[in-house]
Amino acid sequence: MSEQSFTCDRCGRDRLRRQMKEVMFEEGRERIRKQLCSTCLDEVMRASGEVHGIVGQEKKAAIHLSRAPDDIR
Ligand SMILES: [Zn+2]
């Protein structure tokens, strides 16, 4: 059985779907949702000041950033 994969929105690497981390933030009035690998999540969390845990769209736990990361567009 082949496992589903996803492509990280930050580094562009293909990873296993179950390792996907959801990250959300607001840009203007829009809520942006990104799929990150755990490495990128760590870096984004370190770079952004305030981080909250929220319920994700696909995952039970997602990360909400108080401001948009500079390196994800
Ligand atoms: Zn990544």
N, CA, C, O and the ligand as a Tripos MOL2 file, in Angstrom:
@<TRIPOS>MOLECULE
protein
  293   291    74     0     0
PROTEIN
NO_CHARGES

@<TRIPOS>ATOM
      1 N           0.8510   -1.1970    0.0000 N.3       1 MET1
      2 CA          0.0000    0.0000    0.0000 C.3       1 MET1
      3 C           0.8850    1.2450    0.0000 C.2       1 MET1
      4 O           1.7410    1.4090    0.8690 O.2       1 MET1
      5 N           0.6740    2.0920   -0.9550 N.am      2 SER2
      6 CA          1.5010    3.3000   -1.0000 C.3       2 SER2
      7 C           0.8730    4.3980   -0.1550 C.2       2 SER2
      8 O          -0.3400    4.6050   -0.1710 O.2       2 SER2
      9 N           1.7100    5.0790    0.5650 N.am      3 GLU3
     10 CA          1.2100    6.1260    1.4340 C.3       3 GLU3
     11 C           1.0520    7.4320    0.6790 C.2       3 GLU3
     12 O           1.8180    7.7400   -0.2340 O.2       3 GLU3
     13 N           0.0640    8.1780    1.0680 N.am      4 GLN4
     14 CA         -0.1490    9.4780    0.4400 C.3       4 GLN4
     15 C           0.9410   10.4490    0.8480 C.2       4 GLN4
     16 O           1.4350   10.4140    1.9750 O.2       4 GLN4
     17 N           1.3000   11.2920   -0.0600 N.am      5 SER5
     18 CA          2.3010   12.2940    0.2750 C.3       5 SER5
     19 C           1.7640   13.6930    0.0060 C.2       5 SER5
     20 O           0.7140   13.8680   -0.6130 O.2       5 SER5
     21 N           2.4910   14.6610    0.4760 N.am      6 PHE6
     22 CA          2.1420   16.0530    0.2190 C.3       6 PHE6
     23 C           3.4360   16.7950   -0.0660 C.2       6 PHE6
     24 O           4.5220   16.3070    0.2460 O.2       6 PHE6
     25 N           3.3220   17.9460   -0.6450 N.am      7 THR7
     26 CA          4.5040   18.7630   -0.9170 C.3       7 THR7
     27 C           4.5070   19.9380    0.0500 C.2       7 THR7
     28 O           3.5280   20.6770    0.1500 O.2       7 THR7
     29 N           5.5940   20.0990    0.7440 N.am      8 CYS8
     30 CA          5.7200   21.1850    1.7120 C.3       8 CYS8
     31 C           5.6550   22.5270    0.9790 C.2       8 CYS8
     32 O           6.3120   22.7230   -0.0430 O.2       8 CYS8
     33 N           4.8490   23.4450    1.5220 N.am      9 ASP9
     34 CA          4.6790   24.7590    0.8830 C.3       9 ASP9
     35 C           5.8930   25.6570    1.0620 C.2       9 ASP9
     36 O           5.9810   26.7050    0.4220 O.2       9 ASP9
     37 N           6.8150   25.2730    1.9090 N.am     10 ARG10
     38 CA          7.9580   26.1470    2.1830 C.3      10 ARG10
     39 C           9.2190   25.6470    1.4790 C.2      10 ARG10
     40 O           9.8680   26.4020    0.7550 O.2      10 ARG10
     41 N           9.5620   24.3880    1.6870 N.am     11 CYS11
     42 CA         10.8040   23.8820    1.0880 C.3      11 CYS11
     43 C          10.5580   23.0940   -0.1880 C.2      11 CYS11
     44 O          11.4970   22.7960   -0.9250 O.2      11 CYS11
     45 N           9.3110   22.7580   -0.4520 N.am     12 GLY12
     46 CA          8.9820   22.0720   -1.6990 C.3      12 GLY12
     47 C           9.3190   20.5910   -1.7200 C.2      12 GLY12
     48 O           9.2610   19.9590   -2.7750 O.2      12 GLY12
     49 N           9.6710   20.0290   -0.5720 N.am     13 ARG13
     50 CA          9.9870   18.6050   -0.5310 C.3      13 ARG13
     51 C           8.7150   17.7810   -0.3950 C.2      13 ARG13
     52 O           7.7370   18.2140    0.2130 O.2      13 ARG13
     53 N           8.7470   16.6080   -0.9630 N.am     14 ASP14
     54 CA          7.6370   15.6720   -0.7970 C.3      14 ASP14
     55 C           7.8050   14.9050    0.5030 C.2      14 ASP14
     56 O           8.8720   14.3650    0.7960 O.2      14 ASP14
     57 N           6.7370   14.8720    1.2680 N.am     15 ARG15
     58 CA          6.7660   14.1830    2.5570 C.3      15 ARG15
     59 C           5.5290   13.3130    2.6820 C.2      15 ARG15
     60 O           4.5810   13.4380    1.9060 O.2      15 ARG15
     61 N           5.5530   12.4350    3.6650 N.am     16 LEU16
     62 CA          4.3820   11.6170    3.9270 C.3      16 LEU16
     63 C           3.2660   12.4890    4.5010 C.2      16 LEU16
     64 O           3.4840   13.3800    5.3230 O.2      16 LEU16
     65 N           2.0750   12.1880    4.0290 N.am     17 ARG17
     66 CA          0.8910   12.9500    4.4320 C.3      17 ARG17
     67 C           0.7250   13.0130    5.9610 C.2      17 ARG17
     68 O           0.3470   14.0460    6.5140 O.2      17 ARG17
     69 N           1.0080   11.9120    6.6140 N.am     18 ARG18
     70 CA          0.7820   11.9000    8.0670 C.3      18 ARG18
     71 C           1.7840   12.7730    8.8070 C.2      18 ARG18
     72 O           1.5900   13.0700    9.9850 O.2      18 ARG18
     73 N           2.8500   13.1860    8.1340 N.am     19 GLN19
     74 CA          3.8190   14.0840    8.7710 C.3      19 GLN19
     75 C           3.5050   15.5430    8.4700 C.2      19 GLN19
     76 O           4.2350   16.4410    8.8910 O.2      19 GLN19
     77 N           2.4400   15.7730    7.7560 N.am     20 MET20
     78 CA          2.0850   17.1330    7.3710 C.3      20 MET20
     79 C           1.6330   17.9440    8.5770 C.2      20 MET20
     80 O           0.8840   17.4610    9.4260 O.2      20 MET20
     81 N           2.1000   19.1780    8.6340 N.am     21 LYS21
     82 CA          1.6900   20.0950    9.7000 C.3      21 LYS21
     83 C           0.9160   21.2460    9.0590 C.2      21 LYS21
     84 O           1.3360   21.8200    8.0550 O.2      21 LYS21
     85 N          -0.2040   21.5600    9.6580 N.am     22 GLU22
     86 CA         -0.9940   22.6860    9.1450 C.3      22 GLU22
     87 C          -0.6080   23.9660    9.8650 C.2      22 GLU22
     88 O          -0.4880   24.0080   11.0900 O.2      22 GLU22
     89 N          -0.4190   24.9910    9.0800 N.am     23 VAL23
     90 CA         -0.1000   26.3040    9.6310 C.3      23 VAL23
     91 C          -1.0880   27.3010    9.0500 C.2      23 VAL23
     92 O          -1.3410   27.3070    7.8450 O.2      23 VAL23
     93 N          -1.6390   28.1330    9.8990 N.am     24 MET24
     94 CA         -2.5900   29.1350    9.4320 C.3      24 MET24
     95 C          -2.1910   30.5120    9.9280 C.2      24 MET24
     96 O          -1.6120   30.6730   11.0020 O.2      24 MET24
     97 N          -2.5160   31.4820    9.1200 N.am     25 PHE25
     98 CA         -2.3010   32.8680    9.5230 C.3      25 PHE25
     99 C          -3.1860   33.7440    8.6610 C.2      25 PHE25
    100 O          -3.7030   33.3090    7.6320 O.2      25 PHE25
    101 N          -3.3520   34.9780    9.0930 N.am     26 GLU26
    102 CA         -4.1950   35.9080    8.3430 C.3      26 GLU26
    103 C          -3.3330   36.8650    7.5400 C.2      26 GLU26
    104 O          -2.3050   37.3620    8.0000 O.2      26 GLU26
    105 N          -3.7910   37.0990    6.3360 N.am     27 GLU27
    106 CA         -3.1380   38.0960    5.5130 C.3      27 GLU27
    107 C          -4.2420   39.0510    5.0780 C.2      27 GLU27
    108 O          -5.0600   38.7260    4.2180 O.2      27 GLU27
    109 N          -4.2530   40.2230    5.6800 N.am     28 GLY28
    110 CA         -5.3950   41.1000    5.4930 C.3      28 GLY28
    111 C          -6.6160   40.4380    6.1050 C.2      28 GLY28
    112 O          -6.6090   40.0880    7.2860 O.2      28 GLY28
    113 N          -7.6580   40.2670    5.3160 N.am     29 ARG29
    114 CA         -8.8600   39.6350    5.8420 C.3      29 ARG29
    115 C          -8.9390   38.1620    5.4760 C.2      29 ARG29
    116 O          -9.9100   37.4780    5.7990 O.2      29 ARG29
    117 N          -7.9260   37.6960    4.8120 N.am     30 GLU30
    118 CA         -7.9360   36.3310    4.3240 C.3      30 GLU30
    119 C          -7.1850   35.4020    5.2660 C.2      30 GLU30
    120 O          -6.1180   35.7420    5.7770 O.2      30 GLU30
    121 N          -7.7560   34.2320    5.4860 N.am     31 ARG31
    122 CA         -7.0260   33.2340    6.2600 C.3      31 ARG31
    123 C          -6.2880   32.3160    5.2940 C.2      31 ARG31
    124 O          -6.8770   31.7060    4.4020 O.2      31 ARG31
    125 N          -4.9930   32.2430    5.5010 N.am     32 ILE32
    126 CA         -4.1460   31.4300    4.6410 C.3      32 ILE32
    127 C          -3.8190   30.1260    5.3620 C.2      32 ILE32
    128 O          -3.5390   30.1160    6.5610 O.2      32 ILE32
    129 N          -3.8590   29.0540    4.6290 N.am     33 ARG33
    130 CA         -3.5210   27.7510    5.2090 C.3      33 ARG33
    131 C          -2.3770   27.1480    4.4140 C.2      33 ARG33
    132 O          -2.4230   27.0830    3.1860 O.2      33 ARG33
    133 N          -1.3510   26.7090    5.1260 N.am     34 LYS34
    134 CA         -0.1920   26.1260    4.4690 C.3      34 LYS34
    135 C           0.0810   24.7460    5.0350 C.2      34 LYS34
    136 O          -0.2410   24.4500    6.1850 O.2      34 LYS34
    137 N           0.6750   23.9160    4.2120 N.am     35 GLN35
    138 CA          1.0660   22.5830    4.6390 C.3      35 GLN35
    139 C           2.5840   22.5330    4.7080 C.2      35 GLN35
    140 O           3.2780   22.7300    3.7110 O.2      35 GLN35
    141 N           3.0800   22.2680    5.9040 N.am     36 LEU36
    142 CA          4.5250   22.2810    6.0860 C.3      36 LEU36
    143 C           5.0330   20.9490    6.6120 C.2      36 LEU36
    144 O           4.3040   20.1920    7.2540 O.2      36 LEU36
    145 N           6.2940   20.6840    6.3260 N.am     37 CYS37
    146 CA          6.9610   19.5500    6.9610 C.3      37 CYS37
    147 C           7.3870   19.9870    8.3610 C.2      37 CYS37
    148 O           7.3640   21.1770    8.6760 O.2      37 CYS37
    149 N           7.7720   19.0380    9.1890 N.am     38 SER38
    150 CA          8.0700   19.3740   10.5850 C.3      38 SER38
    151 C           9.3050   20.2690   10.6970 C.2      38 SER38
    152 O           9.3790   21.1060   11.5960 O.2      38 SER38
    153 N          10.2580   20.1040    9.8080 N.am     39 THR39
    154 CA         11.4490   20.9570    9.8280 C.3      39 THR39
    155 C          11.0760   22.4110    9.5960 C.2      39 THR39
    156 O          11.5150   23.2970   10.3300 O.2      39 THR39
    157 N          10.2640   22.6540    8.5730 N.am     40 CYS40
    158 CA          9.8470   24.0200    8.2750 C.3      40 CYS40
    159 C           8.9690   24.5720    9.3830 C.2      40 CYS40
    160 O           9.0550   25.7560    9.7100 O.2      40 CYS40
    161 N           8.1350   23.7390    9.9590 N.am     41 LEU41
    162 CA          7.2830   24.2010   11.0520 C.3      41 LEU41
    163 C           8.1310   24.7220   12.2040 C.2      41 LEU41
    164 O           7.8480   25.7810   12.7640 O.2      41 LEU41
    165 N           9.1640   23.9790   12.5500 N.am     42 ASP42
    166 CA         10.0660   24.4050   13.6300 C.3      42 ASP42
    167 C          10.6680   25.7680   13.3230 C.2      42 ASP42
    168 O          10.7190   26.6480   14.1830 O.2      42 ASP42
    169 N          11.1210   25.9280   12.0920 N.am     43 GLU43
    170 CA         11.7740   27.1860   11.7230 C.3      43 GLU43
    171 C          10.7900   28.3530   11.7130 C.2      43 GLU43
    172 O          11.1110   29.4580   12.1520 O.2      43 GLU43
    173 N           9.5990   28.0900   11.2090 N.am     44 VAL44
    174 CA          8.5850   29.1400   11.1530 C.3      44 VAL44
    175 C           8.1530   29.5470   12.5670 C.2      44 VAL44
    176 O           7.9460   30.7260   12.8560 O.2      44 VAL44
    177 N           8.0240   28.5450   13.4370 N.am     45 MET45
    178 CA          7.6160   28.8390   14.8100 C.3      45 MET45
    179 C           8.6890   29.6350   15.5440 C.2      45 MET45
    180 O           8.3890   30.5130   16.3530 O.2      45 MET45
    181 N           9.9330   29.3140   15.2480 N.am     46 ARG46
    182 CA         11.0350   30.0350   15.8880 C.3      46 ARG46
    183 C          11.0880   31.4830   15.3970 C.2      46 ARG46
    184 O          11.3520   32.4030   16.1710 O.2      46 ARG46
    185 N          10.8340   31.6680   14.1060 N.am     47 ALA47
    186 CA         10.9470   32.9970   13.5080 C.3      47 ALA47
    187 C           9.7670   33.9050   13.8630 C.2      47 ALA47
    188 O           9.9210   35.1240   13.9450 O.2      47 ALA47
    189 N           8.6120   33.3220   14.0680 N.am     48 SER48
    190 CA          7.4460   34.1610   14.3390 C.3      48 SER48
    191 C           7.2480   34.2670   15.8350 C.2      48 SER48
    192 O           7.4500   33.2950   16.5640 O.2      48 SER48
    193 N           6.8610   35.4230   16.2900 N.am     49 GLY49
    194 CA          6.7780   35.6590   17.7090 C.3      49 GLY49
    195 C           5.7440   34.8180   18.4140 C.2      49 GLY49
    196 O           6.0820   33.9650   19.2350 O.2      49 GLY49
    197 N           4.4800   35.0530   18.0990 N.am     50 GLU50
    198 CA          3.4070   34.4130   18.8400 C.3      50 GLU50
    199 C           2.8120   33.2520   18.0670 C.2      50 GLU50
    200 O           2.4760   33.3810   16.8890 O.2      50 GLU50
    201 N           2.6850   32.1340   18.7290 N.am     51 VAL51
    202 CA          2.1590   30.9280   18.0970 C.3      51 VAL51
    203 C           1.0620   30.3470   18.9790 C.2      51 VAL51
    204 O           1.2370   30.2060   20.1890 O.2      51 VAL51
    205 N          -0.0610   30.0150   18.3720 N.am     52 HIS52
    206 CA         -1.1570   29.3950   19.1050 C.3      52 HIS52
    207 C          -1.5130   28.0640   18.4760 C.2      52 HIS52
    208 O          -1.4130   27.8840   17.2630 O.2      52 HIS52
    209 N          -1.9240   27.1460   19.3120 N.am     53 GLY53
    210 CA         -2.4480   25.8950   18.7910 C.3      53 GLY53
    211 C          -3.9300   26.0450   18.5040 C.2      53 GLY53
    212 O          -4.6790   26.5570   19.3370 O.2      53 GLY53
    213 N          -4.3560   25.6020   17.3310 N.am     54 ILE54
    214 CA         -5.7760   25.6440   16.9850 C.3      54 ILE54
    215 C          -6.1660   24.3210   16.3440 C.2      54 ILE54
    216 O          -5.3180   23.4640   16.0950 O.2      54 ILE54
    217 N          -7.4380   24.1690   16.0830 N.am     55 VAL55
    218 CA         -7.9220   22.9740   15.3920 C.3      55 VAL55
    219 C          -7.7660   23.1880   13.8960 C.2      55 VAL55
    220 O          -8.2150   24.1980   13.3540 O.2      55 VAL55
    221 N          -7.1390   22.2500   13.2430 N.am     56 GLY56
    222 CA         -6.8830   22.3820   11.8170 C.3      56 GLY56
    223 C          -8.0630   21.9510   10.9670 C.2      56 GLY56
    224 O          -9.0780   21.4590   11.4610 O.2      56 GLY56
    225 N          -7.8940   22.1530    9.6870 N.am     57 GLN57
    226 CA         -8.9190   21.7830    8.7180 C.3      57 GLN57
    227 C          -8.8700   20.2840    8.4650 C.2      57 GLN57
    228 O          -9.8940   19.6230    8.2910 O.2      57 GLN57
    229 N          -7.6580   19.7780    8.4530 N.am     58 GLU58
    230 CA         -7.4560   18.3730    8.1260 C.3      58 GLU58
    231 C          -6.9010   17.6070    9.3170 C.2      58 GLU58
    232 O          -7.1270   16.4070    9.4660 O.2      58 GLU58
    233 N          -6.1810   18.3160   10.1490 N.am     59 LYS59
    234 CA         -5.5450   17.7150   11.3210 C.3      59 LYS59
    235 C          -6.2480   18.2130   12.5700 C.2      59 LYS59
    236 O          -6.9120   19.2490   12.5670 O.2      59 LYS59
    237 N          -6.0820   17.4430   13.6410 N.am     60 LYS60
    238 CA         -6.6880   17.8570   14.9100 C.3      60 LYS60
    239 C          -5.9850   19.0750   15.4710 C.2      60 LYS60
    240 O          -6.6010   19.9540   16.0740 O.2      60 LYS60
    241 N          -4.6780   19.1040   15.2580 N.am     61 ALA61
    242 CA         -3.8980   20.2070   15.7940 C.3      61 ALA61
    243 C          -3.1950   20.9640   14.6790 C.2      61 ALA61
    244 O          -2.5080   20.3800   13.8420 O.2      61 ALA61
    245 N          -3.3800   22.2480   14.6900 N.am     62 ALA62
    246 CA         -2.6970   23.0980   13.7230 C.3      62 ALA62
    247 C          -2.0640   24.2560   14.4740 C.2      62 ALA62
    248 O          -2.3160   24.4660   15.6610 O.2      62 ALA62
    249 N          -1.2480   24.9900   13.7630 N.am     63 ILE63
    250 CA         -0.5540   26.1180   14.3640 C.3      63 ILE63
    251 C          -1.1030   27.3990   13.7630 C.2      63 ILE63
    252 O          -1.2350   27.5190   12.5450 O.2      63 ILE63
    253 N          -1.4190   28.3460   14.6180 N.am     64 HIS64
    254 CA         -1.8270   29.6590   14.1340 C.3      64 HIS64
    255 C          -0.7600   30.6850   14.4790 C.2      64 HIS64
    256 O          -0.3380   30.8110   15.6280 O.2      64 HIS64
    257 N          -0.3350   31.4150   13.4540 N.am     65 LEU65
    258 CA          0.7060   32.4350   13.6440 C.3      65 LEU65
    259 C           0.0470   33.8010   13.7140 C.2      65 LEU65
    260 O          -0.9200   34.0830   13.0070 O.2      65 LEU65
    261 N           0.5940   34.6410   14.5810 N.am     66 SER66
    262 CA          0.0060   35.9760   14.7220 C.3      66 SER66
    263 C           0.3640   36.8890   13.5440 C.2      66 SER66
    264 O          -0.3130   37.8870   13.2960 O.2      66 SER66
    265 N           1.4190   36.5420   12.8300 N.am     67 ARG67
    266 CA          1.7020   37.2960   11.6090 C.3      67 ARG67
    267 C           2.2140   36.3430   10.5310 C.2      67 ARG67
    268 O           2.6950   35.2480   10.8220 O.2      67 ARG67
    269 N           2.0970   36.7860    9.2870 N.am     68 ALA68
    270 CA          2.4870   35.9430    8.1730 C.3      68 ALA68
    271 C           4.0030   35.7700    8.1640 C.2      68 ALA68
    272 O           4.7340   36.7490    8.3140 O.2      68 ALA68
    273 N           4.4790   34.5620    7.9930 N.am     69 PRO69
    274 CA          5.9250   34.3530    7.8980 C.3      69 PRO69
    275 C           6.4800   34.9980    6.6360 C.2      69 PRO69
    276 O           5.8180   35.0250    5.5990 O.2      69 PRO69
    277 N           7.6950   35.5120    6.7310 N.am     70 ASP70
    278 CA          8.3020   36.1930    5.5850 C.3      70 ASP70
    279 C           8.6440   35.2230    4.4660 C.2      70 ASP70
    280 O           8.6610   35.6010    3.2950 O.2      70 ASP70
    281 N           8.9110   33.9930    4.8200 N.am     71 ASP71
    282 CA          9.4190   33.0770    3.8140 C.3      71 ASP71
    283 C           8.3780   32.1020    3.2650 C.2      71 ASP71
    284 O           8.7270   31.1480    2.5700 O.2      71 ASP71
    285 N           7.1260   32.3340    3.5700 N.am     72 ILE72
    286 CA          6.0670   31.5250    2.9370 C.3      72 ILE72
    287 C           5.1280   32.4510    2.1850 C.2      72 ILE72
    288 O           4.4960   33.3230    2.7800 O.2      72 ILE72
    289 N           5.0380   32.2640    0.8970 N.am     73 ARG73
    290 CA          4.1050   33.0570    0.0780 C.3      73 ARG73
    291 C           3.4050   32.1580   -0.9060 C.2      73 ARG73
    292 O           2.5790   32.6250   -1.6900 O.2      73 ARG73
    293 ZN          9.4110   21.9770    4.4400 Zn       74 ZN74
@<TRIPOS>BOND
     1     1     2 1
     2     2     3 1
     3     3     4 2
     4     3     5 am
     5     5     6 1
     6     6     7 1
     7     7     8 2
     8     7     9 am
     9     9    10 1
    10    10    11 1
    11    11    12 2
    12    11    13 am
    13    13    14 1
    14    14    15 1
    15    15    16 2
    16    15    17 am
    17    17    18 1
    18    18    19 1
    19    19    20 2
    20    19    21 am
    21    21    22 1
    22    22    23 1
    23    23    24 2
    24    23    25 am
    25    25    26 1
    26    26    27 1
    27    27    28 2
    28    27    29 am
    29    29    30 1
    30    30    31 1
    31    31    32 2
    32    31    33 am
    33    33    34 1
    34    34    35 1
    35    35    36 2
    36    35    37 am
    37    37    38 1
    38    38    39 1
    39    39    40 2
    40    39    41 am
    41    41    42 1
    42    42    43 1
    43    43    44 2
    44    43    45 am
    45    45    46 1
    46    46    47 1
    47    47    48 2
    48    47    49 am
    49    49    50 1
    50    50    51 1
    51    51    52 2
    52    51    53 am
    53    53    54 1
    54    54    55 1
    55    55    56 2
    56    55    57 am
    57    57    58 1
    58    58    59 1
    59    59    60 2
    60    59    61 am
    61    61    62 1
    62    62    63 1
    63    63    64 2
    64    63    65 am
    65    65    66 1
    66    66    67 1
    67    67    68 2
    68    67    69 am
    69    69    70 1
    70    70    71 1
    71    71    72 2
    72    71    73 am
    73    73    74 1
    74    74    75 1
    75    75    76 2
    76    75    77 am
    77    77    78 1
    78    78    79 1
    79    79    80 2
    80    79    81 am
    81    81    82 1
    82    82    83 1
    83    83    84 2
    84    83    85 am
    85    85    86 1
    86    86    87 1
    87    87    88 2
    88    87    89 am
    89    89    90 1
    90    90    91 1
    91    91    92 2
    92    91    93 am
    93    93    94 1
    94    94    95 1
    95    95    96 2
    96    95    97 am
    97    97    98 1
    98    98    99 1
    99    99   100 2
   100    99   101 am
   101   101   102 1
   102   102   103 1
   103   103   104 2
   104   103   105 am
   105   105   106 1
   106   106   107 1
   107   107   108 2
   108   107   109 am
   109   109   110 1
   110   110   111 1
   111   111   112 2
   112   111   113 am
   113   113   114 1
   114   114   115 1
   115   115   116 2
   116   115   117 am
   117   117   118 1
   118   118   119 1
   119   119   120 2
   120   119   121 am
   121   121   122 1
   122   122   123 1
   123   123   124 2
   124   123   125 am
   125   125   126 1
   126   126   127 1
   127   127   128 2
   128   127   129 am
   129   129   130 1
   130   130   131 1
   131   131   132 2
   132   131   133 am
   133   133   134 1
   134   134   135 1
   135   135   136 2
   136   135   137 am
   137   137   138 1
   138   138   139 1
   139   139   140 2
   140   139   141 am
   141   141   142 1
   142   142   143 1
   143   143   144 2
   144   143   145 am
   145   145   146 1
   146   146   147 1
   147   147   148 2
   148   147   149 am
   149   149   150 1
   150   150   151 1
   151   151   152 2
   152   151   153 am
   153   153   154 1
   154   154   155 1
   155   155   156 2
   156   155   157 am
   157   157   158 1
   158   158   159 1
   159   159   160 2
   160   159   161 am
   161   161   162 1
   162   162   163 1
   163   163   164 2
   164   163   165 am
   165   165   166 1
   166   166   167 1
   167   167   168 2
   168   167   169 am
   169   169   170 1
   170   170   171 1
   171   171   172 2
   172   171   173 am
   173   173   174 1
   174   174   175 1
   175   175   176 2
   176   175   177 am
   177   177   178 1
   178   178   179 1
   179   179   180 2
   180   179   181 am
   181   181   182 1
   182   182   183 1
   183   183   184 2
   184   183   185 am
   185   185   186 1
   186   186   187 1
   187   187   188 2
   188   187   189 am
   189   189   190 1
   190   190   191 1
   191   191   192 2
   192   191   193 am
   193   193   194 1
   194   194   195 1
   195   195   196 2
   196   195   197 am
   197   197   198 1
   198   198   199 1
   199   199   200 2
   200   199   201 am
   201   201   202 1
   202   202   203 1
   203   203   204 2
   204   203   205 am
   205   205   206 1
   206   206   207 1
   207   207   208 2
   208   207   209 am
   209   209   210 1
   210   210   211 1
   211   211   212 2
   212   211   213 am
   213   213   214 1
   214   214   215 1
   215   215   216 2
   216   215   217 am
   217   217   218 1
   218   218   219 1
   219   219   220 2
   220   219   221 am
   221   221   222 1
   222   222   223 1
   223   223   224 2
   224   223   225 am
   225   225   226 1
   226   226   227 1
   227   227   228 2
   228   227   229 am
   229   229   230 1
   230   230   231 1
   231   231   232 2
   232   231   233 am
   233   233   234 1
   234   234   235 1
   235   235   236 2
   236   235   237 am
   237   237   238 1
   238   238   239 1
   239   239   240 2
   240   239   241 am
   241   241   242 1
   242   242   243 1
   243   243   244 2
   244   243   245 am
   245   245   246 1
   246   246   247 1
   247   247   248 2
   248   247   249 am
   249   249   250 1
   250   250   251 1
   251   251   252 2
   252   251   253 am
   253   253   254 1
   254   254   255 1
   255   255   256 2
   256   255   257 am
   257   257   258 1
   258   258   259 1
   259   259   260 2
   260   259   261 am
   261   261   262 1
   262   262   263 1
   263   263   264 2
   264   263   265 am
   265   265   266 1
   266   266   267 1
   267   267   268 2
   268   267   269 am
   269   269   270 1
   270   270   271 1
   271   271   272 2
   272   271   273 am
   273   273   274 1
   274   274   275 1
   275   275   276 2
   276   275   277 am
   277   277   278 1
   278   278   279 1
   279   279   280 2
   280   279   281 am
   281   281   282 1
   282   282   283 1
   283   283   284 2
   284   283   285 am
   285   285   286 1
   286   286   287 1
   287   287   288 2
   288   287   289 am
   289   289   290 1
   290   290   291 1
   291   291   292 2
@<TRIPOS>SUBSTRUCTURE
     1 MET1         2 RESIDUE 1 A MET
     2 SER2         6 RESIDUE 1 A SER
     3 GLU3        10 RESIDUE 1 A GLU
     4 GLN4        14 RESIDUE 1 A GLN
     5 SER5        18 RESIDUE 1 A SER
     6 PHE6        22 RESIDUE 1 A PHE
     7 THR7        26 RESIDUE 1 A THR
     8 CYS8        30 RESIDUE 1 A CYS
     9 ASP9        34 RESIDUE 1 A ASP
    10 ARG10       38 RESIDUE 1 A ARG
    11 CYS11       42 RESIDUE 1 A CYS
    12 GLY12       46 RESIDUE 1 A GLY
    13 ARG13       50 RESIDUE 1 A ARG
    14 ASP14       54 RESIDUE 1 A ASP
    15 ARG15       58 RESIDUE 1 A ARG
    16 LEU16       62 RESIDUE 1 A LEU
    17 ARG17       66 RESIDUE 1 A ARG
    18 ARG18       70 RESIDUE 1 A ARG
    19 GLN19       74 RESIDUE 1 A GLN
    20 MET20       78 RESIDUE 1 A MET
    21 LYS21       82 RESIDUE 1 A LYS
    22 GLU22       86 RESIDUE 1 A GLU
    23 VAL23       90 RESIDUE 1 A VAL
    24 MET24       94 RESIDUE 1 A MET
    25 PHE25       98 RESIDUE 1 A PHE
    26 GLU26      102 RESIDUE 1 A GLU
    27 GLU27      106 RESIDUE 1 A GLU
    28 GLY28      110 RESIDUE 1 A GLY
    29 ARG29      114 RESIDUE 1 A ARG
    30 GLU30      118 RESIDUE 1 A GLU
    31 ARG31      122 RESIDUE 1 A ARG
    32 ILE32      126 RESIDUE 1 A ILE
    33 ARG33      130 RESIDUE 1 A ARG
    34 LYS34      134 RESIDUE 1 A LYS
    35 GLN35      138 RESIDUE 1 A GLN
    36 LEU36      142 RESIDUE 1 A LEU
    37 CYS37      146 RESIDUE 1 A CYS
    38 SER38      150 RESIDUE 1 A SER
    39 THR39      154 RESIDUE 1 A THR
    40 CYS40      158 RESIDUE 1 A CYS
    41 LEU41      162 RESIDUE 1 A LEU
    42 ASP42      166 RESIDUE 1 A ASP
    43 GLU43      170 RESIDUE 1 A GLU
    44 VAL44      174 RESIDUE 1 A VAL
    45 MET45      178 RESIDUE 1 A MET
    46 ARG46      182 RESIDUE 1 A ARG
    47 ALA47      186 RESIDUE 1 A ALA
    48 SER48      190 RESIDUE 1 A SER
    49 GLY49      194 RESIDUE 1 A GLY
    50 GLU50      198 RESIDUE 1 A GLU
    51 VAL51      202 RESIDUE 1 A VAL
    52 HIS52      206 RESIDUE 1 A HIS
    53 GLY53      210 RESIDUE 1 A GLY
    54 ILE54      214 RESIDUE 1 A ILE
    55 VAL55      218 RESIDUE 1 A VAL
    56 GLY56      222 RESIDUE 1 A GLY
    57 GLN57      226 RESIDUE 1 A GLN
    58 GLU58      230 RESIDUE 1 A GLU
    59 LYS59      234 RESIDUE 1 A LYS
    60 LYS60      238 RESIDUE 1 A LYS
    61 ALA61      242 RESIDUE 1 A ALA
    62 ALA62      246 RESIDUE 1 A ALA
    63 ILE63      250 RESIDUE 1 A ILE
    64 HIS64      254 RESIDUE 1 A HIS
    65 LEU65      258 RESIDUE 1 A LEU
    66 SER66      262 RESIDUE 1 A SER
    67 ARG67      266 RESIDUE 1 A ARG
    68 ALA68      270 RESIDUE 1 A ALA
    69 PRO69      274 RESIDUE 1 A PRO
    70 ASP70      278 RESIDUE 1 A ASP
    71 ASP71      282 RESIDUE 1 A ASP
    72 ILE72      286 RESIDUE 1 A ILE
    73 ARG73      290 RESIDUE 1 A ARG
    74 ZN74       293 GROUP 0 **** ****
